[in-house]
Amino acid sequence: MIDVDYQKVEDWQKLKELKNLLDLSNPPKKLYFQGIWNKGIFANCVAVVGSRKMTDYGARVIEKIIPQLIAQGQTVASGFMYGVDQYAHRVCVESGGKTIAVLGWGIKQKLAGEDLKLAKKIIESGGLVLSEWEDQQGTLWTFPLRNRIVAALCQEVIVVEAAENSGSLITARAAAKLKKTIWAVPGPITSKTSRGTNRLIAGGKAKMWLGENSIQLPLAQNSDPLLQILDAEALTADELARKLKLPVSGIGAELSILLLSGQIIEKGGKYYIADAN
Amino acid sequence: MLIKIPSIANIGLESVPVDVEVDVASLGFPGFTIVGLASKAVEEARERVKTAIVNSKLDFPPRKITVNLAPADLPKDGAAYDLPMALGVLLASGQLQLPKGFDLTKSFFYGELSLDGSLRPTKGILLLGLFAQKCAVNSTIFVPQISAPEASVVAGVKVIPIETLSRLVEYLLGQRQIEPLKAPLRRESFEEQVAEFDLAEIAGQEQAKRALIIAAAGGHNLLMWGPPGTGKTMLSRALPGILPPLSYNEALEVTRIYSVAGLLSPGQALVSSRPFRAPHHGISAAGMIGGGSNPLPGEVSLAHLGVLFLDEMPEFQRSLIESLRQPMEDGVVEIVRVAGHVKYPASFTLVAAINPCPCGYLGHPKRECKCSDRQIAKYRTRISGPILDRVDLFVNVSVVETEKLSITTGSPEQRTSSKDAKKQVINARQVQKRRFSKERRVIYTNSQMRNSDVKKYCQLTPEGENLLKLAADRFDFSARSYFRLIKVSRTIADLSASEQILPVHMAEALQYKQII
């Protein structure tokens, strides 16, 4: 048991933020949670699921995907199982995001070691730990049932790594039934833990996730004084600082951000508006 | 009679005890022999000692004199054994009696004699003082008056400044008192370092000035890149004016090196200003790294804890620039010669100025570049990737059009002066001092952090981390440049007195990323 008390979600069927769960053919009877209830957390939810046997490739994929999702304001939901699921929770918490962990066992079950630490971190960072049971042991049939809740909570599912008979494929199937967008991360065809995801793509059941849309920085307004000046002529950082009568240190920082968000480009020390032509 | 007088030999910054044994035999043909791997300078001590004794109105015994410098297998160099030899001759010939209670094992004699019996400035006096301090409690050193202040900073050692040989004799006979030299007052703020230019005198180039401040604050290597006449050299000449003063421990470290090299000016106790070395590009490898049969420190060591400025860096011999890699990474340089190997500290900040091409006008708005593509490519390969990878800050020093300058830059009073910049630098250094005070390894600046230190001291906010990842993606960072960027951000955060590294610090650091 985590030292934070669990609570029952009273009359969850009446809660607006959980109405997605009602789409299930067999919605949960009861719901328990740990953490601080926050309606907003369910608004933009992506499930990141995958194999228990995560490879280095899987870990790198998660490290790439999760910060992008957080930057887009998404919540990451997953199944709190070791491997891809837990790593997704962990990266999310460390990158400053909020995450929902749906347990495959009763909420009263005691956690230990790394599991306990992770659960605490999830709660401390404003996330939630959910379960439909109170003292149910985790057994063969509880994990697939848990997957349907993960699938129902989110708008999109990203399958990171999955072997041929992975539980994450159950999540994908459940999500498909609920008409959610399913993404699969392609892997090497020589890897067992990528066979499931590659099949999903090959069978047309999932879109291929190529991670092209990198982390987005919020775009500056067109009324930004820097952009306005650069719109008229290309200048160096020094010249901009002189024009705006501001210290070059701050101007430099702003220029870097504009450069990274792709709004300006730099050539030979001068800055140009990116879409000047 | 046989007399043993303790002295030392300096091998690099290490000192080893040397006994000067003098025997004046009652039998045998008159003569003066020196044995014990003496170099030419030591051999010639014979003439100096003999003449100095005679000119001090003392007697040079017409007997067989043998001097042994023990241990016999250690090469000895320099003229510092003149004084112990002369004293040995006087004692062994019975002209001079040591006063009662004078402990010869706790006294060290060191110094070069002039023919008239006076003592000349001698290098390595500070090392003698440090050795005496380590060797015995309440030891006394007898050294030339002009060099004596060097040793006076060492606590617990009595420094007797000697002007002439006859004075020493009078002192030992009790006919005259010589006051031991007192330690100079420790001043926390040393005198203002003089620079050729003040930052306020330089018009424009705000970003380059900012880079100079960051480099001075965090000890980061800096590369300035731009056509001739844009102020690269002027900027770097202004750098000494914003460098923070040496702390006492730092000053002691630097003074040791200068003492060995014999570069302290007469009467100077400690090197008070941070070294700024600007060797010409014709310099030899031994001059840069250090060398000689008894290896002396080179420019990299003389710039220890200070700045090594390489103007027109590609004009230096390529192998020479490559040889900077080891000291830049480790902060020490190891010189190996037949006679043995010597380690000198060489933890310097590299500041380099580079033209964009051989003719210098590539990318100049008004003048045409006359170089062929091949020439440019060849010019760039003179600075290799490994060296560039060790540079933390790159700054483009571009052409400033004069008419723009006069209208928009305003009067010099509005620009940052060296004095203000120095204040910022000193504050940032104090933050760093506090940060690294618990480290077992001596770290003075952010640039000296290793990767493990970066993880420990440079916590990033999640937004900062995102920015870093995005930048790493966009600009294809190597692992080293990744850590380099964090270190620079740490310094920028320190300059703005921020505990955390904020995204804005990270973003500014990105301005100084590699451009060649």
Chai-1 contact restraints between the chains, C-beta under 6 A:
chainA,res_idxA,chainB,res_idxB,connection_type,confidence,min_distance_angstrom,max_distance_angstrom,comment,restraint_id
A,P67,B,N466,contact,1.0,0.0,6.0,A-B,restraint_1
A,S95,B,P462,contact,1.0,0.0,6.0,A-B,restraint_2
A,G96,B,P462,contact,1.0,0.0,6.0,A-B,restraint_3
A,S214,B,D473,contact,1.0,0.0,6.0,A-B,restraint_4
A,I215,B,N466,contact,1.0,0.0,6.0,A-B,restraint_5
A,I215,B,L470,contact,1.0,0.0,6.0,A-B,restraint_6
A,T236,B,S398,contact,1.0,0.0,6.0,A-B,restraint_7
A,A237,B,Q207,contact,1.0,0.0,6.0,A-B,restraint_8
A,D238,B,G204,contact,1.0,0.0,6.0,A-B,restraint_9
A,D238,B,E206,contact,1.0,0.0,6.0,A-B,restraint_10
A,D238,B,Q207,contact,1.0,0.0,6.0,A-B,restraint_11
A,A241,B,E206,contact,1.0,0.0,6.0,A-B,restraint_12
A,R242,B,T408,contact,1.0,0.0,6.0,A-B,restraint_13
A,V248,B,E206,contact,1.0,0.0,6.0,A-B,restraint_14
A,V248,B,Q207,contact,1.0,0.0,6.0,A-B,restraint_15
A,V248,B,R210,contact,1.0,0.0,6.0,A-B,restraint_16
A,S249,B,R210,contact,1.0,0.0,6.0,A-B,restraint_17
A,S249,B,E508,contact,1.0,0.0,6.0,A-B,restraint_18
A,G252,B,E508,contact,1.0,0.0,6.0,A-B,restraint_19
A,G252,B,Q511,contact,1.0,0.0,6.0,A-B,restraint_20
A,A253,B,V504,contact,1.0,0.0,6.0,A-B,restraint_21
A,A253,B,A507,contact,1.0,0.0,6.0,A-B,restraint_22
A,A253,B,E508,contact,1.0,0.0,6.0,A-B,restraint_23
A,S256,B,A507,contact,1.0,0.0,6.0,A-B,restraint_24
A,S256,B,L510,contact,1.0,0.0,6.0,A-B,restraint_25
A,S256,B,Q511,contact,1.0,0.0,6.0,A-B,restraint_26
A,I257,B,A507,contact,1.0,0.0,6.0,A-B,restraint_27
A,L260,B,L470,contact,1.0,0.0,6.0,A-B,restraint_28
A,G268,B,G363,contact,1.0,0.0,6.0,A-B,restraint_29
A,G269,B,N396,contact,1.0,0.0,6.0,A-B,restraint_30
A,G269,B,S398,contact,1.0,0.0,6.0,A-B,restraint_31
